Amino acid sequence: MSLELLANCLIDKSHLHECLDVSAILANIIITLLTSGELVISTETSGTRQSESLHERALRVLPAGISYKIRYMEPYPFYVDSALGSKVFDVEGRKYSDYWCTHFSMILGHAHPKVKTAMAEQIEKGWNYGLSHELEVRHAELVNRCMPSVEMIRYTNSGSEGNMYAVRLARTCTKRTLIAKFEGGWHGGYDALHCAVKPPFNAPSSGGLDKHAMKDTLTLPYNDLEETRRTIRRRRLACIIVEPVLGGGGMIPAERDFLAGLRELCDENGALLIFDEVITGFRLGMGGGQEYFGVKPDLTVLGKIIGGGLPIGAVGGRRDLMEHMDHTKYSSNEYCFQGGTGAANILTLIAGEATIQTLMHEPVHECVNKLGSRLFSQLNSSIDRSRSHARITGVGSLFGIHLTKQKSVRNIAGWSSEQQERSKRLFRFLLKNEILLLAIDLPHGAISYAHSEDEVDAFASRVEEYLKTET
Ligand SMILES: Cc1ncc(COP(=O)(O)O)c(C=O)c1O
């Protein structure tokens, strides 16, 4: 902040608080000294001392100084002060063009006025009752109207929890244990799904995982129907869980035939098909990935956008399956438990409802998808012009930049250490230029309604600038 700005703020504050004397006098002194040249203040804003010292404090109380591994940045993360529209502002006053979008949740951009107003009104009436309320009914009806396969729904605190309950429900309904997921698929930290997230796929993704949970999870190659068919042949599966777009794998879309083939395989096998639409739900259109690809799952897991960016998850789907969560209809091992203190909390649902209503009534998807196409074509031209080894993946407003020599990217089996190193350099270069992607070793992102064409163009030209330095 410049000194003049500071002085003006002081005047403003004094006006607001009707306490003119001290701050106005101080402001006047500063302005006088500044104009006379007796006071010289460094206008250096590129330092990151506040973030550095916050990180030093963080290292003492938070493992690695962070609250989530993918938020790790070298040598330390920037610390956010506020977020508005397509930007996040750090404690140093830097302004980042944000394609991280709260882990892809903020489709409308940060602090959208309609969501903010809805939340402010709700806060006056309390923010988590831990009891039944009208909004959970309204929100569920809204989701059902947009995504008809979700005949019934239960809300959870996170996408991870949503996936955990979806698997539990599939096991309850099929009375089978074995499940299958795809390599590169990220479904959250639940033991049974926390495997084969990044290559090498046979290495454990974390310590402390339940061995029994892991041995009952088959991992399959994404977008490879034949291999999937071979692997699950003669196995009695409770479910196959799949993301319509491999998010953590760098926004790699499923091929339509692959998803349609999974539907058939599940039907032949007697397994349930679960779509993890935590990212794609309400992102690829009101009906999510299932509408976009035209394939209907038995169960759907949602999160992110349905809570307007506040913590949320949900599991929904066929009535006959969801009813196994009804303790008045089922008991003992036919009943599937779900619940929690924050389940269907009203503040999250009000933010989610305002977000979904805005998606319904404003051309949000049209706008973000148009920006997405613009970005894809510019990034592809940048790659051509710079003769760089890179591939762009994505769909709609979701995109991934794969710094790889592979001709096409259909899954992340080829994610090499060279790609990771190049990705880190690109990530750092963009960050230095105040452009934020997620994450450091596999840059990908999402476009929000608050982004502009100019912003997207500037992003693409920065990528080109970087690629030219590489070649
Ligand atoms: C596809 C997918 N599923 C599940 C999750 C887990 O959701 P949460 O972080 O809310 O637990 C994520 C999180 O990024 C995700 O991208």
The ligand as an SDF file (V2000), in Angstrom:
LIG
                    3D

 16 16  0  0  0  0  0  0  0  0999 V2000
  -13.1350  -35.6210   -7.9510 C   0  0  0  0  0  0  0  0  0  0  0  0
  -12.9720  -35.3660   -6.4790 C   0  0  0  0  0  0  0  0  0  0  0  0
  -13.5680  -36.1970   -5.6110 N   0  0  0  0  0  0  0  0  0  0  0  0
  -13.4630  -36.0170   -4.2870 C   0  0  0  0  0  0  0  0  0  0  0  0
  -12.7500  -34.9650   -3.7680 C   0  0  0  0  0  0  0  0  0  0  0  0
  -12.6450  -34.7880   -2.2960 C   0  0  0  0  0  0  0  0  0  0  0  0
  -13.4400  -33.7110   -1.9100 O   0  0  0  0  0  0  0  0  0  0  0  0
  -13.1080  -32.9320   -0.5640 P   0  0  0  0  0  0  0  0  0  0  0  0
  -11.8220  -32.2110   -0.7850 O   0  0  0  0  0  0  0  0  0  0  0  0
  -14.2810  -32.0070   -0.3850 O   0  0  0  0  0  0  0  0  0  0  0  0
  -13.0180  -33.9520    0.5040 O   0  0  0  0  0  0  0  0  0  0  0  0
  -12.1300  -34.0720   -4.6290 C   0  0  0  0  0  0  0  0  0  0  0  0
  -11.3760  -32.9410   -4.0930 C   0  0  0  0  0  0  0  0  0  0  0  0
  -10.7080  -32.1920   -4.7520 O   0  0  0  0  0  0  0  0  0  0  0  0
  -12.2330  -34.2750   -6.0260 C   0  0  0  0  0  0  0  0  0  0  0  0
  -11.6360  -33.4700   -6.8950 O   0  0  0  0  0  0  0  0  0  0  0  0
  1  2  1  0
  2  3  1  0
  2 15  2  0
  3  4  2  0
  4  5  1  0
  5  6  1  0
  5 12  2  0
  6  7  1  0
  7  8  1  0
  8  9  2  0
  8 10  1  0
  8 11  1  0
 12 13  1  0
 12 15  1  0
 13 14  2  0
 15 16  1  0
M  END
$$$$
